[in-house]
């Protein structure tokens, strides 16, 4: 019996992918007016069907509560009129963003006068595997349609009823503008097989983007035969160089750590040049403690923090493991370093190549850190919290890539495109 | 014992990769003068050590002959003064090609006046898994160094002695210009484990590029945890539209099929608009037959070819399998289609998205084919044989990508780069 069920799930996901691939040519050929029209229709449908959506979401929430799911997860699962309005606002911004398809990336006349151009085209079929947040369903679907792609969505099991309704509603919008509704499909989230089958569809699915916890991402990276863009882990550092301005350092550390500690661009670790630490660290340590932050310190920084008055219950000794830990809560590791080289080497060893910041008034240090730190985004005198596709002007954000292939850092609309060479000749042969 | 051996091989490949990662920061920081200097030194060392290289190559050739390896493979394995001179010529062209590192791809002022720029950087550690050709060792090593990367080379077992000597020689060049020789390392090709371990080094190796037969590529795509760029398979079509010029069609078909049938950008299939086939096909069929090409035909095209005088021993009935076959020899499949839509649909179904050509004098047909065919390179009135990184002006070629992620089509120096966002502020927080 188990075998039979597995086979059924497999063939169903494959059939859905085949339908998506068929639909992809229509999406790729759809003019920008039609694709933007679809986004506008999505926004309308979300408003018209708000009650049905929220009712389905309530069923998921009730079921999740009954299963004893943690309230932080329930919060991620929850939709409400404000959050849906936020999604519609994002749709409006995406409509306003210029089309990237057809962009000529480079071009020249090559051998024997052949005119060559490299043109931006859709990827084709995009697969998303994600967790509780149903707003990802709307975000991912809209970015995919904007860029002429079709998309297979495999959300979290606990959001299945919400996602079913959301995808139905969004598909209505596609049909309204004459696009095939196979361009947007929800996979069965109640079975683990559907994710596994999706990972096996090499040749049918062009990219797989996992979004969620470390376990989910590791599973997809290790098991997918479809090319993957790895997202997520952000073990981000703020490095206070000896020439840092104290007021600016305080402001950036507090913002990077405490403004929204649960997200990947929040700071997890503070590095301070040791001979300036006695000037820089006391007031920062106290401000962090006052905000309820636990300081996980090396010996030298702990002594400064304790002397500054940080209560013992907010001080902990750092272990080797702490330097590599993404806390995602009100905890920060602190280490004194002898100079900028040690800071860069530490970030290189323990960082996740996401967002790394230096605070300094020194030109050479700023240049050295920018060039020497190998990360998706490097900040000089600004908070790591700016790492965001919308803020970067990329039109939207479908995730933050922590790999170096295809896309690195916040992924906007261009991350969902590929290219194609077109060569126009008049009979040339080699 | 087997377990012990496996562990030893594994830890050795991992240690090599760790050394490459350590070296990567020096390569990334090396100015273009030093990287070009390394390429110039490589060229010198290849010339100085030509005798030693050819002697090692002769040992590999003798061993391969003793094992009864096919002569076509022996040919790929063979180095000689002319081929080495070709490699040195490629090095000279690569030196002349402008540096792509540091290129600002885009940039703007974002929130609160933060200045953002996206800059081109090296990928880091590149892995190559390939087969008999030792010239790939030189090509791949030189492109990696030009672009500030380190590279782990895992060539074919039958070329091991040649590759050992080549890598030794090339590493001398790195040391001469002050670069770490860990930037270029040869893996043990006598063990299958070394390839397998390389595929498992997620987090240490940034990209894996397989080059070789379909089996090798499939193995890497299915088993690698490191991001892969898929290369190779070219089931390329030439489509003769009803408005094709006969003389041009003849010239392009002959060149695409017969000039070098063993390479991936050679044509494998000929599609002809059915109502023009009686005008277009007879002379082309005879020219192909005169060149010794076997025609694998559908019923309608077979009748035309037979009537034109193609000998029966060069005519074969096409099966479903033929439409998807990359012959890589003097064989071509032939099918009549009712119109351009059927041609595009056929290419979509059976093609490998590599290089696809249309011959036509019709503007609308040229536009429709260019936009509608989903391939890395689409040719209007030119031979598919132009698909080449050097000819495209990309500085070199490390392979031809048939996937859509990261790089598509001929991969030149830019394919070995990633990007990094640098944000310069004055204390901005969110």
Interface residues (C-beta under 8 A of the other chain):
Chain A: X25 X28 X29 X108 X110 X111 X114 X116 X121 X123 X124 X202 X206 X207 X221 X222 X225 X227 X228 X229 X230 X245 X247 X248 X251 X252 X254 X255 X256 X259 X348 X366 X370 X371 X372 X374 X375 X376 X377 X378 X379 X380 X381 X382 X383 X385 X386 X391 X392 X393 X403 X404 X405 X406 X408 X409 X410 X418 X419 X420 X421 X422 X423 X424 X425 X426 X427 X428 X429 X430
Chain B: X25 X28 X29 X108 X110 X111 X114 X116 X121 X123 X124 X202 X206 X207 X221 X222 X225 X227 X228 X229 X230 X245 X247 X248 X251 X252 X254 X255 X256 X259 X348 X366 X370 X371 X372 X374 X375 X376 X377 X378 X379 X380 X381 X382 X383 X385 X386 X391 X392 X393 X403 X404 X405 X406 X408 X409 X410 X418 X419 X420 X421 X422 X423 X424 X425 X426 X427 X428 X429 X430
